[in-house]
Amino acid sequence: MKMLQTLLAGLTLGLLAAQPLLAAQPVEGKQFTRLQMPQPTEANGKVEVIEFFWYGCPHCGDFEPLLQSWVKKLPADVSFRKVPAIFRAEWAPGARIYYSLEAMGLLEKLNATVFNAMLKEKINLNDEKTLFDWMAKQGVDRQKFADMYKSFSVEGKVKRAAEMTQEYGFGGVPVVIVGGKYMPAPGIGSFNDMLQVVEGLVAKNRAELKK
């Protein structure tokens, strides 16, 4: 019996030790897939990680706290950015909100609040008057936000986000793309599982960049 317990303990420790290795080596077709058309990255030699999202997506809202916690622990050689996906015209206002907040340095303060307003409070932030009044209630200068929301620079970023949504060819959000070519397979499991696969893809892309 003692020998059996020793063997079982050794097996358990072996499995636990193998878990990080498995996480670092995701299997193509099982844990991850490749984009049909790889996209150029903008990370200047770093590993690029992009999350595509939509403020009106409940799954994106659920993923956001975990994602932000994960992003804070990323190593220096990983470049992360969010891109608001635009599959339909009604998704564009959310992209405008995101890029307006980014330009005004208000993302850290209000990003989660926008998710909450749209998903839980059911506030129609697609309506400009409602949006501008709501921003004023959050302590944001109403006119400055309105001007930024309608600015040429924000318009350009929204247009580019719509183009990227088409070019990357994913089917839904939230989705995380690594190195302009890899993404976790659909239905991979929990958000924690997805981020574990992303970490493996980051390691894979890091090794590729060093070759």
CORHU-V61797 format. One record per helix or strand of 2 or more residues. SS is the DSSP state (H for helix, E for strand). FROM is the first residue (numbers start at 1). TO is the last residue. If there is no record, write none. Layout:
SS:FROM:TO
SS:FROM:TO
This chain:
H:2:24
E:32:34
E:47:53
H:58:71
E:78:84
H:89:103
H:107:119
H:128:137
H:142:149
H:152:168
E:175:178
E:182:184
H:191:210
